Amino acid sequence: MNDLAKGELSTGGQLLLLFSAGLFFAAVGFWLLVNAKKPDVVNKMRSFSGFSPRGVKETRILVRILGLGFVIGGVAAIAGGGVVAFF
């Protein structure tokens, strides 16, 4: 049985998992915040999924909220990795 199946990871594994997830979420959040002033980019992505595009104002608000949430989650995961590594 591997470590993930047992529900236990070594300290290094936890550190790697938290840092990589944190970097991913922070990068997605920063990308959303950078594109918050370009609602056409986000509406184009929505149209690929088959959804109808939103208005410009609604898209900007949604993207800012999502971007901030992803950045906060990413920074929290990176901080959690630091706690695992040093304590």
HELIX and SHEET records of a PDB file:
HELIX    1   1 ASP A    3  LYS A    6  1                                   4    
HELIX    2   2 THR A   11  VAL A   34  1                                  24    
HELIX    3   3 ASN A   35  LYS A   37  5                                   3    
HELIX    4   4 PRO A   39  PHE A   48  1                                  10    
HELIX    5   5 VAL A   56  PHE A   86  1                                  31    
END                                                                             
